[in-house]
Amino acid sequence: MASHEEDQGGAGGDRGATQVLVLGVVAWAAMGLATSGDQRVLALTALLTAGVGLLAWRRCDWFLAAVVGLAAVCVVTGGARAAAQAADPLTGLVADGASAVVDVRVSGNGRLWAPSGTRPGLWRGSAQLVHVEARDGVWRSGASVQVRATGDLAAAWAGVPMGTTVRAAVRLGPAEPGSGLAAELRATDRPEEVAPPDPVAAAVGALRRGLVVACAGLWPEPRALVPALVVGDVTGMTTEMRDRFVVTGLTHLTAVSGANLTLLLGFLRALAVGCGLRGRWLNGVLVAGVAGFVVLCLGEPSVLRAAAMGLVGLAALGRAGRGRQGLRFLGVAMVAVVLAEPAMARSLGFALSVLATFGLLRWAGAWTALLARWMPRWCAEALAVPLAAQVATEPVVVYLSGQVSVVSVLANLVAGPMVGPATVLGLAATLLGPLPLPLALAPAWGAGWFAQGIAWTARLGEALPGAAVPWPVTPASLAVVVLGCVVLVLLAPRVLVRPWLALGIAAVVVVALARTPTPPGWPPRAWAVASCDVGQGDATLVAVAPGQAVLVDTGPDPGLLRRCLDQLGVTHVPLLLLTHLHADHVGGIPALADRGVAVVATSPGAAPAAQAGLAVALPEARLGPAAAGSAWAIGAARVEVLAAPGLARDLVAGEGESSAENDASLLLRADVGGVSILLAGDAEEGAQGRHVALGDVLDVDVLLVPHHGSGRHAPGFIAAARPEVALVSVGEGNDYGHPAARTLRSVEVTGAAVFRTDQRGAVAVARSPDGGLVVTTQR
């Protein structure tokens, strides 16, 4: 009888936890719909809520009535917020791209990019809008915004202490979708201090600066990674390092996330228990950890969201949070977050936090128990935790990144045990930072060793050929990902309890990591020209024979180029043409060391030092400058140099006149398999305008839009090309603003179909039997 009562209590507890979780999901969905700003969506949501409310009344279903009541509250709250936002003058100013004079309180969580080539310096940072003057009106605001400053202004904004209120002239623009921010402010003037930081902001700023100073003597990767792990300060991380963490599924470690806070709390709890703390003292340590996290991470909306999810993780670490109670806490946290900050309901960061926490609570414990039947428990937990988090968040991660990380679980398994010590030691260095420097050095160096291990894990994981599989971001392909995750969850209990089956699948994954993956439908069976997805750079292939292709430029990253060549089955590159020698066009050359490059032709303006570097990288190749009229007939293809402008004699030695070097790019035309393509490197408006005089030879089927779609273009050149297909080789989220809207308009005027590598991955073009062009994209 007692056993029966326990079962009943367990069933009731499960039902209660599920009901609270359902309430959280309903609140999330209702608030997301209500804050969409679309009156039709709001009206439909209200009608649906009313209909369900009528059903609850007829059935006398109190839980359904609670669902309806909560949904109604969210509809009213979200609708009021959306209406207020629509009526807010700031919304109209943002939509119009208006100029304004603003007072903003700078958070200090900004990043500075130094000038590079033609790219000016750039600073981006978060801030709170205080005061707006625009169009003869004055408004007060408390909206969260992002500030963007370029050129000489970047360094001035980067020097503003955290918490300082400044005044400056800006141009208003929309923020990134899903960011939860109200606007992006593009600074057009230097900041003028209005008010110094308050005492709390000054203290937090001193702590954060102290951490950076304490880490200054570390190796480059841990020097950048420790502040990111501790306080979400990613200012020191390079773009390459960030991309490496994305590929290996470790990027959540550098973000202010609930999962990251949960890992920190887990280590804090183990440390406190080891020191003999129990009960209230233990809870006090963990709550202090959450409070310190919020303060050090600047208390922004994303931080508060992470803290809420971290508190759920905190509950899950204790006895009350095991199993159903953890899901109950998660439901309460979801309701609290969306009611406190309705914009979070439409934030992808909030979605990742909720899903990761759900995965940890719902599956990690059960999967750990199954694995612990045949392996050490610590090992079982180290494997089950990242696996549960990845399965839960995979659809959103694929949507954001356009790829499936195969190496993620392995990378998290290796890096996971190092995250807690690195974060806690980094936190100790932060707290000791304001004291005499030697006191903070010891924990900073300890954190650095663990952080270096995490960085090595990311580096080694990215080096595996099958680390990530590019994946299309379409409703159908995302539905496939969701279905795959559901199937995995259903099969996991049967797989994990059987050592031979689990190890067999693990072996298959390891084998998959050793080969370059290809997404569904890629590559096409036949292709004439292909633009590789190499990030912010160019790499274009012209097919000449099975397994062979002429390559024009190599992109900036050998790994990305190698992956493209492997996927397309290109094992031999008889001819390499380099339009000019900027890093985003030649950085991938090491990937060609074993591809049989026989001839390398470069721009006649190539500097001697760069030529020498090519000779070292490809010692077997015949190297020399190309001239206008040079042509090569290789297999089925013919490639011709239409123009080779070169550099003025007094500019060659400097090697730093980037705009001049851009205009010295080779102009190439290739014809293969009934497809013609025009490539102009990074030629800008001056060179493009001169090329127009070449006449009909510019008329092609495919145009690689010059300079990644830069706004520095000559519409007449694009019109002369008259392409059916325009390819834009550009990096996702690049800092140059490529491709420029006005350049895309010039291309669209010709009637060409535009395909961008940042949106579609690699792009291949072929001539179909009926005479039309067939375009196949990687995603």
N, C-alpha and C positions, 0 to 999 in steps of 0.2 A: 504493500500500500504506500509505503514511504517512497519507494522507487517510482511508483506511478505518479505521485504528487510532484516529484522532482521533474519527471518528464513533462508533466503538464506545465510546471513553472518554466522549464526550459523552452517549451513550445510557445508559451505566452511571452517569454522574454524575447525570443526570436521574432515573434510577430510584432511586438512593441518596437524593437529596434528597426525592423523593416519599415514600419509605419513612419517613424521619425525620419528615416532616410528618404522615404518617399516624399514627405513634407519638404525636406531640403531640396530635392530635385524639382518639385513643383514650384517652390519659391524661386529657384534659379531660372527655370524656364519661363515662368510668368514675368519675372522682372526683366529678363532678356528681351522678351517680346514687347513688353510695355515701354521699354526705353529705346526701342528701335527708331522712334521718331516718325514712323509711318502710321498715319491715322487709321488706315484700313486694317493694318495688323493689330493695332490697339483695339479697334472696334470688334474685330473677329475674336480676339482674346477675351474681351469682356462678354461677348455673346456666349462663347464656349463655357466660360465660368458660370454664367447665369444658368445655362442648360444643365450643367453638372449639379449646380445648386438645387435646381428643381428636382432632379433625380434623387439627390440625397434627402430632400424633404419628403418625397413620396415613399422612399424606402426606409425612412427613419434611421439612416446610416450616419452615426455620429462621426466616424472617421472621415467619411466622404464629406460631411459637413465641415469638418476641420480643414480638409484640403481646400474646399471652396472658399472658406473664410480667409485662409492664408493667401490663396491666389488672388482674392479680391483686394486684400491689403496691398499686395505687390502690384496689381494692376493700377490701383489708385496712386500708390507711391511712385511707381515708375512712370505712369502717365503724367502725373504732376511734375516730376522731374524733367521729362521730355518736353512738356509744354513750357516749363520755365526756361529750359535751355533754348527752345525755339524762339521764345520771346526775348531772351537775353541778347542785348545789342552785340555782345561778343560773337555770337553765332553768325550773325549777318556780316560782321566785319571779317571774320575768318573766311566765309564763303566768297567774299569779294576780294580777298587778298589785300585788304586795306592797310595803309600805313598808320602808325600810331606811336605815341610816346607812352611808355609803360613804366611802372614801378614793379619790380619782381624781387622776391627773396630767393637767392640762389642757394640750392641745396648742397652744392659741393660735390655731387656725384656726377662729375663731368669727365669728358675725355678729350684730349688734345692730339690731333694728328699734325705732324710737322709737314711743311711743304715738300713735295716730291715731284720732280719733273714739271709738267704743266699744271699739276694740281696745287692749288694754294693751300695754306694752312687751314685747318678746320677744328672747331671746338663745338662739342655738343654737351649739354648738361640739362638737368631737370631743375625746375624752379616753381615757386608758387606766385601766381599773379596777384598783385595787390591793388593796383590802380591803373586805369586805362584812360587816355585822352586821345580821342579820334573824332574827326568830322564834327567839330564844335561841341562834342559831348564829353562828359566825364563820368566814369563808372568805377565802382569798387568791385573787387572780385576776389575769390579765394580759390580759383581754378588751378589745377595742376597743369603745367605746360612744359614744353621742351624749348630750350633756346639754342639757336644755331648761329655761329659766327665764323666767318671765313676771312682769309687774307690777313691783313695786319690786325684786324679786330680779334682774331682767334686768341692770340697771346694775351690781349688785354682782358678778355673775359675769363680765360683760364686762371688769371691771377687774382680773381675775386674770392676772398675768404668765404668759407661756408657760413650760411646764415645771414650774410650781408644783404641788405636791401639796396638795390641800385636802380637808377633811372636811365633809360636809353630809348632812342628811336628804333623802331622795328617795323618789319612787314609781317602781317599775320597770315598764317596759312594753316591748312588742316593737319592734324596729327596723324600718325600711322594708325590704320584700323586695328582695333583690338588692343591698343596701348592703354586705354583708359584715360588718356590725356585730352584736354580741351582744345589745344592748339599747338602749333609750332611757331615760334617767334624767330624770324630771321633778322638778326641784328644789323642795323645800318649805321650804328654809331657806337662809340666807346661807352662803357658803363660809367656812370657818375654815382658815387656813393651817396645814399640818402640816409641810411641808418646802419650802425654797426651791428654785428651779431649779438643776440641776447646771450646771457651767461651760459645757458644750457648748450646752445649751438656752438659757442666759443669753446666750451669744454669738450664737446664731442669732436669738434674740428681738431683740437689739440691731440686728442686720443688717436684720431685717424692719421694725422700727420706723423705722430710718434711711431705708429706701426710702419709707415712707409720708410721713415728714417732708420728704424731698427732692422728693416729688411734690405737696406741699401747695399750691404756687403755680400748679399747672397748671389748665387748664380742667376743669370737673366730670367730663366723660367720660374723658379720659386720666388724670385723677387717680385714678379708680376702676379703669381698665383696665390701667394699667402694673403694679401689684402683682398683678393677676390673671394677666397674661401671664407674669410672672417667677416667682412663687412660689405661684400658685393662690389668692391671697388675694382673695376676691370680696366682702369685707365692705363695700366702698364702692359696689358696683354696685346700682342700684335694680332693683326688680322689672320695670319697663318695659324697662330696658336688657337684662336677662337674657332677657326674652321676645323682644326684638328679635334677639338673637344666635341664639336657637333657631329663629325663623322663617327666618333667612337661612343657617342651617347653619354658623354660626361659633362655636357654643357650645363646641366642642372646644378653642378657643384659650384659654378661661378655665378649663378643667379641667386637672387634673394628668393628662395623657394621654401615651401613647407617641408618638402622632402629633405632638403639640406639641413634645416633646423632640427628635424626629427633625428637625423644622424648625429648632430651635435648633442642633442639632449640624451640620446642613447649612450654616448661616450661619457657625458657628465654623470649620468645615473650610475653607470658601472664604476666610475671613479669614486663617486660619493659612497656607494655601497661598500666598495673596497676599503674606504676610510672609516667604515662603521656607522654611517649615518642611516637612520631609518625614520619612518613615519613623517611627522611634520617637518623635521629638519631636512629630510630628503626632498620633500615637495618644495620646501623653501628654496633649496639650491636650484631646482629645475625651473621654478617660477622666476627666480632671479636671472637665470640664463635667458629665458624668453624676454624679460624686460630689458636686459642689456642688449639683446639682439635688436629689439625695436629701436632703442635709442641710438645705438651705433650705426644702424642702417638708415637713419634719418627719418624714420616714422612716416614714410610716404605710403600711399594707398597699397602699393604692391607689397610693402613690408608688413603692413597690418594684415593683409590677406595671408601672407606667409606665416605670420605669428598665429593667426587663427588656426591654420592647418597644423602648425607646430604644436599648438595646445592639444589638438586632437591626437597627434602623435605622442605627446606627453601622457595623455590619458591611456593610450594604448600600451605604453611602457609599464604601466602599473596594473595591478590585479583587476581594477574596475574596467580597464579598457580592453581586456582580452575578449575576442569573439564579438558577440552581439553588442556589448556596451560600446565598443569602439565605433561601430557603425552609428549607434545612437548619437554619440558625441559629434561625429562627422555631420550628421543631419542638422544638429543644432548649430554647428559652426557655419554651415552653408546658409541657413536662414539668417543668422546674425550678420554675416558679411554682406549679403545682398541688401538687407534692410539698412545697414549702416552706410554702405556705399553702393548704390544701385548700379553704377558704371561697371563694377566688378563682374556683374552678370554677363557682360559682353566681352570680358577680357579673356584672351587665350591663356594668359598666365594663371588666372584663377582656375580655368578648366584643367590645366596641367596639375596644379596643386591638389585639386579635388580628386582627380582620377588617380594620381600617384598615391595619395593617402588611402583612397578606397582599396587600391590594389594591395597595399601593405596590410591593411586591416582584414580584408576579406580572404586573401589567399596565402600571404607570406607564412602565417603560423601553421596552417594546414599542410602546405607544401614542405615546410621545414620538418614537420613531424614525419612525413612520408619518407623524405630523404634520410632522416636520422636513423631509420631502421637499418640502413646498410652503410652509412658513412658517419664520421664524427659530427656531433651536433653543430659545432662552430662552423664547420665547412658547409653543412646543410643550410644553415641560416644565411651564410655569406652568399650562397647561390640562389636561395629562394627569394630573398629580399629584392635584388635587382631584377630578377625574372618577373616577379609580381608587379613591380613598378613599371617595367617596360611593356608588359602585356596590357596593362590598364591605360597607359598613355600613348601607345603606338599610333593609333589613328590621328591624334592631334599632332604628334611629332612628325609623321609623314606629311600631313597637310602643311606644316610650317617649313619643312626642310626639303620636300620632294625626294626623299630617299628613305630606304629601310636600312637601319644600322644592324648588320649581321653580327658585328663584333661587340655590340653594346653590353650584352650580359657578361661576356668574358672580361671586358674592360672594367665594368663595375664590380665584378667579383674580385679582380686584382686590386683595384683602386679603393674599394669600399673600406677595408680595414685601416687605410691610411688617412681617410677624411677626418674622422673624429680627432685623432691626436694632432693632426696639422691644424685643425680649427681651434681646438682648446689651447694648444701652445701659442697659436697666433693671437688668441684672445688674451692670454697672459701677457704676451709682448705688448699688446695694445694698452692694457691697464697699467703696465709698468713704463710705458713710453714717456709720460711727462716727468718721470723721475730720472736721476742721472743715467745716462745712456748705457753703461755696462750692465745694469740690472735687466734691461730689456733684450740684450743681445743673446743671452743663453736660450730663452724660449723661442726667439725669432729663428735662431739657427736650428733648433730642434724642429720647429714647424717647417723650415726650409727643406730639411732632409726628407720629411714625409711628402711635402709638396713636390719635390723633385721626383720622387717615386711615382706620384700621380702623373706628372708631366711625361715621364718616360713611358708610362703605360699608354697614354694618349698617342705619343709619337710612334711606339711600336704597333699599336692597334691600327693607326692610319696607314702604316706601311704595308699591311696585309692587302693583297690585291682585291680580295672579296669583302673588305671591311664594310662597304655600304653598297646597296643596290639602288640605282636611280629608279624612281617610281612616279608614274603620272599622277598629277593632282587633279583628278576629275571625280565627279560623284560616283561613277561606276567603279573606278580603281580604289577609291577610299572605302566603298562598300565591300570590296574584296578583302581589304585589310581588316575591317571590322569583323567580317565573317571568319577570317583566319584566326583572329584573336579569340573569338567565341569558341571555335573548334579546339584551339589549344587549351583553353580553360577546361572544356569538357573532357578532354583526353588526359590532361595533366595528372589526375589522381591515378590513372591506370599505368601511366608511363613512369612516373617518378618512383613508384613503389617497386618497380622491376629493374634491378641494376643493369641487366644485359640490354634491355630496351633503352633505358636512359643513356647509358654509355654509348650505345650504337648511334643514337641520334646526335649525341655530342661529337662523335667521330665524324659523322656526316657534315656537321657544322664546321668542324676544323678543316675538313677537306674543301668545303665551299670557300673558306677564307683564303685558301691557297690559289684560287683561280679568279679571274676577273669576271664579275657577274654581268649579265645583260638583262635589262627590263623586258617585260612582255612586248613583243612586236618589234624589238630592236636587236640587231640592225636589220634593215630591209634586205631582201635577197639580192637586189641589184641597185646600185647607186652610182651616180656620175661624179657629184661633188658633195662634200659634207663639211659642215662647220662644227668643230668640236666644242663641247662645253668645257672651257678651260678657265672659267671665272672672268675676271676683268682683263681680257687680252684677246688675241686672235690666233687661231690655228685652223687652217682650211686645207682639206684634202681633195686632190683630183685623182680619180681612179685611172690607172694606166693598164693594169693587168690583174688577174686574180692574186690577191695578197700583196699587191704593189700599188703605191700611190705617190704622186708628187705632193710635197707638203709646203704650204706657204705660211711662214711664221709658226711659232711653237707654243705661244701662250706663256704665262709666267711660271707655271708649276709642272715639273717633270712628272709627278704622280698623276695629275689630271690628264696630261697628254698621253702618257703610257696607257691609262685606262681607256681612253678613246681609241687609240690605235688597236689595242687588244680586242675591244668590242667589235670593231669594224673588220677585224681579221687582217690588218695591215702589218706584215712582217718585214717588208723591204721598202725603203724610201730612197730611190735612186737619185732624186733631185730635191734639194732643200733650197727654197727661195726665201730670203729675209728682206722684207720691205724696208726695214730700218732696224737699228739695234737698240731700241728701248727695251727695258726688262720685260714688259708685258707682251713682247713679241719674240723674245729669244730666251727667256728664263727656262723654258722646258727642254732645251737642247740635250741635257744629260739623258733624257728618255730615248734618244736616238743612237746611243752608243753601240747598240747591237742590232741596228736596223739597216745596215749596209749602205749608209749614205755615201755616194760616190762624188757628187758635185754639190758645192754650196755657193750660191750666188747672192751677193749682198748689194745694198745701196752703195753707189760710188762715194757717198759722203761718210762711210764708216770710218771711225777713228782707228788709228794704228793699234791702240791698246785693246780695243774690242776685237779687231781682226786677230790679234795674237791669242786672245781668249778662245776664239772659235777654233783656231788651229790646235790648241791643247785639247779642247773638248771632243773634236772629231779629227784625230790625226791622220786617218786614212783618206779623208775627203780632199778633193781638189777645190781650193778656195780662191775666189776672185770676185771683183766687182762686176755687176751687170751694166750693160749699156742699152740705150734705146735701140730697138731693132733686134736685140738678142732673142733667139727662139730655140726651143727644144721640142723635138718630136719623140715622144717616148710611148711605146705601145699604142694605145688607142687615143692618146691625148696629144694636143699641141699647146704649148705655153709660150706666150710672147711678152716681151717687155715693151710696152707702148711708150713709156717715158721713164727716164732715170734722171731727175732734176739735179741731184748732187747738192753740195753745200758750197757757199762762197768760201774762197780760200782762207779768209781770215777767221772763219768760224770753225774750221776743222779742228784746230788745235785745242780750242776751248772745251769741246765735248759737252757743253752744258746748255747750248741754245736749243731748248726742247722744241719750241714752235718751229724754228728753222729746220730742225731735224725731222719733224713731222712732215713738213712740206717737201722734204727731200725723199720721201717714201717712194719706192718703185710703184709704177702703175702697171698692172699685169692683166692680161686677158688669157683665159684658158678655154679650150674647146674640147669636149669629150662626150662621146655617146649622144650627140645631138643636143647637148646642153652647153651654153656659153656662160662664163662668169667673169665679172670685172672686179678686181681687187685693187684698192688704192691705199692700203696701209692706214696711216694716221694723217693723211693729207688734209689740210684745213682749207678754208675758203679761198685763200690766195692761190694755192696749187690747183685746187679743183677748178677754179675759174680759168686758169691757163690750160687745163686739160680739155676744156670744152672745144678748143680749136681743133682737136684731133678728129672731130666729126663722127661719121657713121660707125667707125670702128668701136666706139663706146656703146653702141646699141647691142645689148646682151639680154639673155633670158634671166640671169640671176645677178644681183648686185650685192656684194658685201658692203654694207653701208660704212663709209670711211669713219675712222676714229671712234668706233663703238657708238655712233649716233650722236657725237658731240654737236652742240649748237653752232660750232664754227664750221658752217658748210655753205656751199654755193648751190642754191636751188637749180641753177642751170645745168650743173653737172649731173645731178640726179635725173633731171628731165631728159638729158641727152642719152642716159643709159636706158631709159624706157624699160625697166625690168618687169617681168611678170612676178618674180619672187624677190623680196629683199630680206637679207639675213642681217641680223644685228647681233654681233658677238660681244656680250657684255656681262659683267658680274652682278649677281643679285645683291641689292642693297648697297651698291657702290657709292663712294663718297663724291663722285664727280658730277652726279646728276645725269648720267648717261642712261638711256638715250634721251636727248632733249625733245620736248614736245614739238617745237617748231620744226625740227629735223624730221620727226615722224610725219608731220603734216605734209612736208615737201615730198616725202616718199609716197604717202597715201594718195596725193594728187595724181600721181602717175598711174594709179590703179593697181599697183603692186600689192601682193599679199605679204604682210610683214610677219617674220618669225624671229623671236628673240630667244637667245640661249638661256637667259636668266629665267624665262617663263616656260620654255619648252624643252630645255636640255639641248643635246646635240641635234642637228637638223641635216637630213640628207635629201638630195634632189636627184631625180632621174627622169628620163623621157619615156613615156608610156607608149605602147604599140599604136594607140590611136592618135599619137602626136602631141598629147598634152603633157604638162609637167606633173609629176607625182612627188609630193613632199611628205616625208616621214619624219616624225619628231620622236625624241627619246621619251618624252612624257607629255 
